[in-house]
Amino acid sequence: FFLYWVRHIKSSTPQPSTSTRVIIKPLTPIIRNEKVMASLPPPSDSASDLDKLFSAVSSLPKLTSLHDILETFGLSTLPKAHRYGILFGCITFTVTITAVILLLVLGGSFKRIKEQESTNDATIPDSVVARKGRPLLLEWLLEAREYMVGRYEDNKGKNDLEKDGFTLLTRLLMNVAPSMENVPELVEEDKKEPKKRIPEGYENNYTIAYRTCQDKPGVPVLSGVPEACFEAYARAYAGCGTRTELSYRRSYARLYEAISCATHGSETKFSNLFQTRPYDLVGRTCRLEALEVSRHAEVVFEITSGDVYNENKAYDPDKVWGFLDYGPFANKEEMARSPVFVRQHDEAAFAIVEQVTNRVLGVVILSCDDPKNLTVQLEPPIVKPTTFGTVEQLEACFLLMDRLFALGYRRIQMSIDSMDGESKKIPGRLGFTQEGHLPKHRIIKEASRDSLIYGMLNSDWTKGARRLMYQKLHGTKAQKRDEANNAKEGEKDEWQRVLKAQKEKEEKEILNGK
């Protein structure tokens, strides 16, 4: 305060000549100090520090304009850029202090301080209390967990495989479908006999989807077969089962409708495919068939043995099997006895089949299924070298991941050999996050292996990872169309749910009134 006041006196005092200034320079601080002291009211011995402060502030000149403020603080002679810099600095300081005070108030800091002052106890909960306050899972996730754990419990002590030779996880991921002799009855209006061997909820989902597509088809209706796209959408929607999310069913069904009803030829192809293999997961460039020794062992051996196969040249089979604990194999019988085809109870395996040529490209395996914690591990697909990094390899992984998250899984993990350059590219292309590096994790073919751990969470999948993968596989227009369709049909479903709830409430009130 004293320095600013002295600077103000200096600016208003007549300047002496150069010669005089040199003579009186030593006396200047004393003279100015006397002038300032004379202008201030005499101090009182009984006055408090606050009174003294008010007395000093009252001696300041009245500030009636911005120029007076600049003059008082000696800033009037500074360049304009410096003034603006000081101004913005003051604004930043004020905003920062205000934000800190608001955070302290709204965040409850002052409240906790007051509580601690009154109770003399810390209000921050310990780890045990904090653990009890964790948010609970969504209800549908708990139901999915209970259902999947129940299936394993029911199968305990029995054969690990179901009657058709597939594991529980494989059957869970496959599409559901009625017996083939009953499929034509689903589109008949006159239902004279009850359906037999139809999965629970299939008929209801089929009917809902058929009417939805009738109201608004996803693709132009084919001439001569106007009902083809309705049936395609309905069978794909119903094939997802009753355990998957509605948004997933709509997305999968619309994509299947667009693929199968693009032309009359594609409609015939996919209709016949549904008659013979209704349980396959279908994508744009490939489809996934549940792995079977009788159907796939020979061709998988041929494409991964390193020998010349069709248009592919010979190659070193270690490019496929070098980082795995098994392979290469001498013949298909040896492969059939290997972990490629021999499934554990917590595994599932699918053959990757190219959509255009119907050729098998490789195998994709899921392992370490943990329904209690809703986690599972995705192994890098076993494919021939010419399929490394192709869209078919990525879409095969996408089809499984999309179905897993729709069923309620919360985390998918990948464990990759740190020296496997090709496999390390897959998690990044799928949107996984690297979570850790495990030195000396496993022993593979009598050598030590360090593993890189990657993870994908259901929250990451729904918040953007799925959108990016869908866009990468099917294009930006298809991705935007999928989002718009899901939003619109979601609103329609919610509207129907509200109307149904209101109707049930009214009926209940009428019954109670009677």
C-alpha positions as CSV (number, residue, x, y, z in Angstrom):
1,F,0.0,0.0,0.0
2,F,2.8,2.4,0.9
3,L,4.7,1.8,-2.4
4,Y,1.6,2.4,-4.5
5,W,0.8,5.5,-2.6
6,V,4.3,6.9,-3.0
7,R,4.2,6.1,-6.7
8,H,1.0,8.2,-7.0
9,I,2.7,11.1,-5.1
10,K,5.7,10.8,-7.5
11,S,3.5,11.2,-10.6
12,S,1.8,14.4,-9.2
13,T,5.0,16.1,-7.9
14,P,6.8,18.6,-10.2
15,Q,10.1,17.2,-11.4
16,P,13.2,19.2,-10.6
17,S,16.0,19.9,-13.0
18,T,18.7,17.3,-13.6
19,S,21.2,19.0,-11.4
20,T,18.8,19.6,-8.6
21,R,17.6,16.0,-8.8
22,V,21.0,14.6,-8.2
23,I,21.4,16.8,-5.1
24,I,18.1,16.0,-3.4
25,K,17.8,12.3,-4.5
26,P,19.0,11.0,-1.1
27,L,16.3,13.1,0.6
28,T,13.4,12.0,-1.7
29,P,12.2,9.0,0.3
30,I,12.1,11.1,3.5
31,I,10.2,13.9,1.9
32,R,7.6,11.6,0.3
33,N,7.2,9.6,3.5
34,E,6.5,12.9,5.4
35,K,3.9,13.9,2.8
36,V,2.2,10.6,3.0
37,M,2.3,10.5,6.8
38,A,0.9,14.1,6.9
39,S,-2.1,13.1,4.7
40,L,-3.0,10.1,6.9
41,P,-5.0,10.6,10.1
42,P,-2.9,10.4,13.3
43,P,-2.8,6.9,14.6
44,S,-4.5,6.1,17.9
45,D,-3.0,3.9,20.4
46,S,-6.4,2.4,21.2
47,A,-7.4,1.8,17.6
48,S,-7.6,-1.8,16.4
49,D,-5.8,-3.2,13.3
50,L,-9.0,-3.2,11.4
51,D,-9.7,0.4,12.2
52,K,-6.2,1.3,11.1
53,L,-6.8,-0.6,7.8
54,F,-10.0,1.3,7.2
55,S,-8.3,4.6,8.0
56,A,-5.6,3.8,5.5
57,V,-8.0,2.8,2.8
58,S,-10.1,5.9,3.4
59,S,-7.1,8.1,2.5
60,L,-7.0,6.6,-1.1
61,P,-8.2,8.9,-3.9
62,K,-11.7,8.2,-5.2
63,L,-11.6,5.8,-8.2
64,T,-14.3,7.0,-10.6
65,S,-12.9,5.5,-13.9
66,L,-10.7,2.8,-15.3
67,H,-8.0,5.5,-15.9
68,D,-8.0,6.3,-12.1
69,I,-7.4,2.7,-11.3
70,L,-4.6,2.4,-13.8
71,E,-3.1,5.6,-12.5
72,T,-3.3,4.6,-8.9
73,F,-1.5,1.3,-9.5
74,G,1.0,2.8,-11.8
75,L,-0.2,1.0,-14.9
76,S,-1.2,3.9,-17.1
77,T,2.2,4.1,-18.8
78,L,2.3,0.4,-19.7
79,P,1.8,-0.8,-23.3
80,K,-1.8,-1.9,-24.1
81,A,-0.7,-5.5,-24.6
82,H,0.7,-5.6,-21.0
83,R,-2.5,-4.1,-19.6
84,Y,-4.6,-6.8,-21.3
85,G,-2.3,-9.4,-20.0
86,I,-2.7,-8.2,-16.4
87,L,-6.5,-7.9,-16.9
88,F,-6.8,-11.5,-18.2
89,G,-4.5,-12.7,-15.4
90,C,-6.8,-11.1,-12.8
91,I,-9.9,-12.6,-14.5
92,T,-8.3,-16.1,-14.5
93,F,-7.3,-15.7,-10.8
94,T,-10.8,-14.6,-9.9
95,V,-12.5,-17.5,-11.9
96,T,-10.1,-20.0,-10.3
97,I,-10.7,-18.9,-6.8
98,T,-14.5,-18.9,-7.4
99,A,-14.4,-22.4,-8.9
100,V,-12.3,-23.7,-5.9
101,I,-14.8,-22.2,-3.4
102,L,-17.8,-23.6,-5.3
103,L,-16.2,-27.1,-5.4
104,L,-15.5,-26.8,-1.7
105,V,-19.1,-25.8,-1.0
106,L,-20.9,-28.1,-3.4
107,G,-18.5,-31.0,-2.8
108,G,-19.3,-31.1,0.9
109,S,-15.9,-30.2,2.2
110,F,-17.2,-27.4,4.5
111,K,-20.0,-29.8,5.6
112,R,-17.5,-32.5,6.5
113,I,-15.3,-30.0,8.4
114,K,-18.3,-28.9,10.4
115,E,-19.2,-32.5,11.2
116,Q,-15.7,-33.3,12.2
117,E,-15.7,-30.3,14.4
118,S,-18.9,-31.3,16.2
119,T,-18.2,-35.1,16.4
120,N,-14.4,-35.0,16.4
121,D,-14.5,-38.1,14.1
122,A,-13.4,-38.5,10.5
123,T,-16.3,-38.7,8.0
124,I,-14.3,-40.3,5.2
125,P,-15.5,-44.0,5.0
126,D,-12.9,-46.7,5.4
127,S,-12.4,-49.4,2.8
128,V,-15.0,-51.8,4.3
129,V,-17.7,-49.1,4.3
130,A,-16.7,-48.0,0.8
131,R,-17.0,-51.6,-0.4
132,K,-20.6,-51.8,0.8
133,G,-21.4,-48.6,-1.1
134,R,-20.4,-50.0,-4.5
135,P,-23.1,-49.6,-7.2
136,L,-24.9,-52.9,-7.9
137,L,-25.2,-54.4,-11.3
138,L,-28.1,-53.8,-13.6
139,E,-31.0,-56.2,-13.1
140,W,-30.7,-57.7,-16.6
141,L,-27.0,-58.5,-16.0
142,L,-27.8,-60.2,-12.8
143,E,-30.5,-62.2,-14.5
144,A,-28.1,-63.2,-17.3
145,R,-25.5,-64.2,-14.7
146,E,-28.0,-66.3,-12.9
147,Y,-29.2,-68.0,-16.1
148,M,-25.6,-68.8,-17.3
149,V,-24.4,-70.0,-13.9
150,G,-27.6,-72.1,-13.6
151,R,-26.8,-73.9,-16.9
152,Y,-23.4,-74.9,-15.6
153,E,-24.9,-76.1,-12.3
154,D,-27.5,-78.2,-14.1
155,N,-24.8,-79.8,-16.2
156,K,-22.5,-80.5,-13.3
157,G,-21.5,-84.2,-13.1
158,K,-22.8,-84.8,-16.6
159,N,-21.0,-84.9,-19.9
160,D,-19.4,-81.5,-20.7
161,L,-21.0,-81.6,-24.1
162,E,-24.7,-81.4,-24.9
163,K,-26.5,-84.0,-27.0
164,D,-25.5,-82.4,-30.2
165,G,-21.8,-82.5,-29.3
166,F,-21.4,-78.7,-28.5
167,T,-20.4,-77.1,-25.3
168,L,-22.8,-74.9,-23.3
169,L,-21.0,-71.8,-24.4
170,T,-21.2,-72.8,-28.1
171,R,-24.9,-73.5,-27.9
172,L,-25.5,-70.2,-26.0
173,L,-23.8,-68.2,-28.9
174,M,-25.5,-70.1,-31.7
175,N,-28.8,-68.8,-33.2
176,V,-32.0,-70.5,-32.1
177,A,-34.4,-72.0,-34.5
178,P,-37.4,-74.4,-34.6
179,S,-37.4,-77.8,-36.1
180,M,-37.1,-77.3,-39.9
181,E,-40.4,-79.1,-40.6
182,N,-42.2,-76.4,-38.6
183,V,-40.6,-73.3,-40.2
184,P,-43.2,-72.8,-43.0
185,E,-46.0,-72.8,-40.3
186,L,-44.6,-69.6,-38.8
187,V,-45.8,-67.5,-41.7
188,E,-49.2,-69.1,-42.0
189,E,-52.1,-67.0,-40.8
190,D,-54.3,-70.1,-40.0
191,K,-52.6,-72.0,-37.1
192,K,-54.6,-75.2,-36.7
193,E,-52.1,-77.2,-34.7
194,P,-49.8,-76.2,-31.9
195,K,-46.1,-75.9,-32.8
196,K,-43.7,-78.6,-31.6
197,R,-40.1,-78.2,-30.8
198,I,-40.1,-74.4,-31.1
199,P,-37.7,-72.5,-28.7
200,E,-39.3,-70.5,-26.0
201,G,-40.3,-67.0,-27.2
202,Y,-39.3,-67.7,-30.8
203,E,-42.8,-67.5,-32.3
204,N,-43.6,-64.2,-30.4
205,N,-40.4,-62.6,-31.5
206,Y,-40.9,-63.8,-35.1
207,T,-44.4,-62.3,-35.2
208,I,-43.3,-58.9,-33.7
209,A,-40.3,-58.7,-36.1
210,Y,-42.4,-59.6,-39.2
211,R,-44.9,-56.9,-38.5
212,T,-42.2,-54.4,-37.8
213,C,-40.5,-55.0,-41.1
214,Q,-43.9,-54.9,-42.8
215,D,-44.4,-51.4,-41.5
216,K,-41.0,-50.2,-42.6
217,P,-38.7,-52.6,-44.6
218,G,-35.0,-51.9,-44.3
219,V,-34.3,-52.5,-48.0
220,P,-36.3,-52.1,-51.2
221,V,-38.9,-55.0,-51.6
222,L,-37.8,-57.5,-54.2
223,S,-40.2,-57.9,-57.1
224,G,-42.1,-61.1,-57.1
225,V,-41.3,-62.0,-53.5
226,P,-42.4,-59.0,-51.5
227,E,-42.5,-61.0,-48.3
228,A,-38.8,-62.1,-48.6
229,C,-37.3,-59.2,-46.6
230,F,-40.1,-59.6,-44.0
231,E,-39.2,-63.2,-43.4
232,A,-35.4,-62.5,-43.5
233,Y,-35.7,-59.8,-40.8
234,A,-38.1,-62.0,-38.7
235,R,-36.0,-65.1,-38.7
236,A,-32.8,-63.2,-37.9
237,Y,-34.5,-61.2,-35.1
238,A,-36.1,-64.4,-33.6
239,G,-32.9,-66.3,-34.0
240,C,-31.1,-64.1,-31.5
241,G,-33.2,-65.6,-28.8
242,T,-34.8,-64.1,-25.8
243,R,-31.6,-63.5,-23.8
244,T,-30.1,-60.9,-26.0
245,E,-30.6,-57.1,-25.8
246,L,-33.3,-55.7,-28.1
247,S,-30.9,-53.2,-29.7
248,Y,-28.7,-56.1,-30.7
249,R,-31.6,-58.1,-32.2
250,R,-32.7,-55.1,-34.3
251,S,-29.1,-54.4,-35.5
252,Y,-28.3,-58.0,-36.4
253,A,-31.7,-58.5,-38.1
254,R,-31.4,-55.3,-40.2
255,L,-27.9,-56.3,-41.4
256,Y,-29.1,-59.8,-42.2
257,E,-32.0,-58.4,-44.1
258,A,-29.8,-56.1,-46.1
259,I,-27.3,-58.9,-47.0
260,S,-29.9,-61.6,-47.8
261,C,-32.3,-59.4,-49.8
262,A,-29.8,-57.5,-51.9
263,T,-30.8,-59.5,-55.0
264,H,-33.0,-62.4,-56.0
265,G,-29.9,-64.6,-56.1
266,S,-28.8,-63.7,-52.5
267,E,-32.4,-64.2,-51.3
268,T,-32.5,-67.7,-52.7
269,K,-29.0,-68.5,-51.3
270,F,-29.8,-67.3,-47.7
271,S,-33.2,-68.9,-47.7
272,N,-31.6,-72.3,-48.6
273,L,-28.8,-71.7,-46.1
274,F,-31.4,-71.1,-43.3
275,Q,-33.1,-74.4,-44.2
276,T,-29.9,-76.3,-43.8
277,R,-27.9,-74.3,-41.2
278,P,-30.3,-72.1,-39.2
279,Y,-27.9,-71.8,-36.2
280,D,-25.0,-70.1,-37.9
281,L,-24.0,-66.5,-37.1
282,V,-24.2,-64.6,-40.3
283,G,-22.2,-61.5,-41.3
284,R,-21.5,-59.5,-44.5
285,T,-18.2,-61.2,-45.5
286,C,-18.3,-64.4,-43.4
287,R,-20.4,-66.6,-41.2
288,L,-19.6,-68.7,-38.2
289,E,-20.4,-72.4,-38.1
290,A,-20.0,-74.3,-34.8
291,L,-16.8,-76.3,-35.2
292,E,-17.3,-80.0,-36.0
293,V,-14.7,-82.7,-36.7
294,S,-16.7,-84.4,-39.5
295,R,-17.4,-81.1,-41.3
296,H,-14.2,-79.0,-40.8
297,A,-11.2,-81.1,-39.7
298,E,-10.0,-82.0,-43.2
299,V,-10.2,-78.5,-44.6
300,V,-8.8,-76.8,-41.6
301,F,-5.8,-79.1,-41.7
302,E,-5.3,-78.4,-45.5
303,I,-5.3,-74.6,-45.2
304,T,-3.0,-74.6,-42.1
305,S,-0.5,-77.4,-43.1
306,G,1.6,-75.1,-45.2
307,D,1.1,-77.2,-48.4
308,V,-0.2,-75.8,-51.6
309,Y,-4.0,-75.4,-51.4
310,N,-6.1,-74.1,-54.2
311,E,-4.7,-70.8,-55.3
312,N,-2.5,-70.5,-52.2
313,K,1.3,-71.2,-52.4
314,A,3.2,-73.3,-49.9
315,Y,4.4,-71.6,-46.8
316,D,6.0,-72.4,-43.4
317,P,3.3,-73.8,-41.1
318,D,5.0,-72.2,-38.1
319,K,3.6,-68.9,-39.4
320,V,0.2,-70.3,-38.1
321,W,1.3,-72.6,-35.2
322,G,4.6,-71.2,-34.1
323,F,3.2,-69.3,-31.1
324,L,0.6,-71.9,-30.1
325,D,1.1,-74.8,-27.7
326,Y,0.1,-77.3,-30.4
327,G,0.6,-77.9,-34.1
328,P,1.7,-78.2,-36.8
329,F,0.1,-81.6,-37.4
330,A,1.1,-84.5,-39.5
331,N,-2.5,-85.3,-40.6
332,K,-6.1,-84.4,-40.0
333,E,-6.6,-87.3,-37.5
334,E,-3.9,-85.8,-35.3
335,M,-5.5,-82.4,-35.6
336,A,-8.9,-83.9,-34.7
337,R,-7.4,-85.1,-31.4
338,S,-5.8,-81.7,-30.7
339,P,-7.2,-78.8,-28.6
340,V,-8.3,-77.3,-31.9
341,F,-11.3,-79.7,-32.0
342,V,-11.3,-81.2,-28.5
343,R,-13.3,-78.7,-26.4
344,Q,-13.1,-78.1,-22.6
345,H,-16.4,-77.4,-20.8
346,D,-15.6,-73.6,-20.7
347,E,-14.7,-73.2,-24.4
348,A,-16.4,-72.7,-27.7
349,A,-15.1,-72.9,-31.3
350,F,-16.4,-71.7,-34.6
351,A,-15.2,-72.2,-38.2
352,I,-14.9,-69.0,-40.2
353,V,-16.6,-69.5,-43.6
354,E,-16.2,-66.9,-46.4
355,Q,-19.6,-65.7,-47.5
356,V,-19.0,-65.6,-51.3
357,T,-17.0,-68.8,-51.9
358,N,-18.2,-70.8,-48.9
359,R,-14.6,-71.7,-48.2
360,V,-13.4,-72.3,-44.6
361,L,-10.8,-69.6,-43.7
362,G,-9.9,-70.7,-40.2
363,V,-11.0,-71.2,-36.6
364,V,-11.9,-68.8,-33.8
365,I,-11.9,-70.1,-30.2
366,L,-13.3,-68.7,-26.9
367,S,-11.9,-70.0,-23.7
368,C,-11.9,-69.4,-19.9
369,D,-15.6,-68.8,-19.8
370,D,-16.6,-67.5,-16.4
371,P,-20.3,-66.9,-16.2
372,K,-20.2,-66.1,-12.5
373,N,-18.1,-63.0,-13.3
374,L,-19.5,-62.5,-16.8
375,T,-16.0,-62.7,-18.4
376,V,-14.5,-64.8,-21.3
377,Q,-11.3,-64.9,-23.3
378,L,-11.1,-64.5,-27.1
379,E,-8.2,-66.3,-28.7
380,P,-6.5,-64.9,-31.8
381,P,-8.1,-66.6,-34.8
382,I,-6.2,-69.5,-36.4
383,V,-6.2,-68.7,-40.1
384,K,-3.9,-69.1,-43.0
385,P,-1.3,-66.4,-43.6
386,T,-3.2,-64.8,-46.6
387,T,-6.1,-64.2,-44.2
388,F,-4.1,-62.2,-41.6
389,G,-5.6,-58.8,-41.1
390,T,-8.4,-59.3,-43.6
391,V,-12.0,-58.0,-43.0
392,E,-13.2,-61.6,-42.7
393,Q,-10.9,-62.2,-39.7
394,L,-12.1,-59.0,-38.0
395,E,-15.8,-59.6,-38.7
396,A,-15.6,-63.1,-37.2
397,C,-14.3,-61.6,-34.0
398,F,-16.9,-58.8,-34.2
399,L,-19.8,-61.3,-34.6
400,L,-18.7,-63.1,-31.4
401,M,-18.0,-60.0,-29.4
402,D,-21.3,-58.4,-30.3
403,R,-23.3,-61.6,-29.3
404,L,-21.3,-62.0,-26.1
405,F,-22.0,-58.4,-24.9
406,A,-25.7,-58.7,-26.0
407,L,-26.0,-61.8,-23.8
408,G,-24.7,-59.9,-20.7
409,Y,-20.9,-60.5,-20.6
410,R,-19.1,-57.5,-19.1
411,R,-15.5,-58.2,-20.1
412,I,-13.7,-60.0,-23.0
413,Q,-10.0,-60.6,-22.6
414,M,-7.2,-61.4,-25.1
415,S,-3.9,-62.9,-24.1
416,I,-1.2,-62.5,-26.9
417,D,2.4,-63.8,-27.1
418,S,4.5,-60.6,-26.8
419,M,6.6,-61.8,-29.8
420,D,3.7,-62.6,-32.1
421,G,3.6,-59.6,-34.3
422,E,0.6,-60.5,-36.4
423,S,-1.6,-61.4,-33.5
424,K,-0.7,-58.2,-31.6
425,K,-2.3,-56.2,-34.4
426,I,-5.7,-57.8,-33.8
427,P,-6.6,-56.3,-30.4
428,G,-5.8,-52.8,-31.7
429,R,-8.0,-53.3,-34.8
430,L,-10.9,-54.5,-32.6
431,G,-10.6,-51.6,-30.2
432,F,-9.1,-53.5,-27.2
433,T,-7.1,-51.7,-24.5
434,Q,-3.8,-53.1,-23.4
435,E,-4.0,-53.8,-19.6
436,G,-0.8,-55.4,-18.7
437,H,2.4,-57.4,-19.5
438,L,2.9,-60.7,-17.7
439,P,6.6,-61.9,-17.8
440,K,7.1,-65.6,-17.9
441,H,3.4,-66.2,-18.1
442,R,3.4,-69.6,-19.9
443,I,5.8,-72.2,-21.3
444,I,5.1,-72.8,-25.0
445,K,6.9,-75.6,-26.8
446,E,9.6,-75.7,-24.1
447,A,10.2,-71.9,-24.3
448,S,9.2,-69.1,-22.0
449,R,6.4,-66.8,-23.2
450,D,5.6,-63.3,-22.0
451,S,2.0,-62.4,-22.5
452,L,0.3,-59.1,-23.3
453,I,-3.2,-58.8,-21.8
454,Y,-5.9,-56.8,-23.6
455,G,-9.4,-56.2,-22.5
456,M,-12.7,-54.9,-23.8
457,L,-15.5,-53.8,-21.4
458,N,-19.2,-53.7,-22.1
459,S,-19.2,-50.0,-21.3
460,D,-16.5,-49.3,-23.8
461,W,-18.3,-51.4,-26.4
462,T,-21.6,-49.6,-26.1
463,K,-20.0,-46.1,-25.8
464,G,-18.1,-46.2,-29.0
465,A,-16.1,-49.3,-29.8
466,R,-19.0,-51.1,-31.4
467,R,-19.8,-48.0,-33.5
468,L,-16.3,-47.8,-34.8
469,M,-16.1,-51.5,-35.6
470,Y,-19.4,-51.4,-37.4
471,Q,-18.3,-48.4,-39.4
472,K,-15.0,-50.1,-40.3
473,L,-16.8,-53.3,-41.4
474,H,-19.8,-51.9,-43.2
475,G,-19.2,-48.3,-43.9
476,T,-20.2,-44.9,-42.5
477,K,-23.6,-44.8,-44.2
478,A,-24.5,-48.3,-42.8
479,Q,-23.4,-47.3,-39.4
480,K,-25.5,-44.1,-39.3
481,R,-28.5,-46.0,-40.7
482,D,-28.1,-48.7,-38.0
483,E,-28.0,-46.1,-35.2
484,A,-31.0,-44.1,-36.6
485,N,-33.0,-47.4,-37.0
486,N,-32.2,-48.5,-33.4
487,A,-33.1,-45.1,-32.0
488,K,-36.4,-44.9,-33.8
489,E,-37.5,-48.5,-33.1
490,G,-36.3,-48.1,-29.5
491,E,-38.7,-45.1,-29.1
492,K,-41.5,-47.2,-30.6
493,D,-40.8,-50.1,-28.2
494,E,-40.8,-47.8,-25.2
495,W,-44.0,-46.2,-26.4
496,Q,-45.7,-49.6,-26.7
497,R,-44.4,-50.6,-23.3
498,V,-45.9,-47.5,-21.7
499,L,-49.2,-48.1,-23.4
500,K,-49.2,-51.7,-22.3
501,A,-48.5,-50.7,-18.7
502,Q,-51.3,-48.1,-18.7
503,K,-53.7,-50.7,-20.1
504,E,-52.8,-53.2,-17.5
505,K,-53.2,-50.6,-14.8
506,E,-56.6,-49.6,-16.1
507,E,-57.7,-53.2,-16.2
508,K,-56.5,-53.7,-12.7
509,E,-58.4,-50.7,-11.4
510,I,-61.6,-51.9,-13.1
511,L,-61.3,-55.3,-11.5
512,N,-60.6,-53.7,-8.1
513,G,-63.7,-51.4,-8.6
514,K,-65.9,-54.3,-9.3
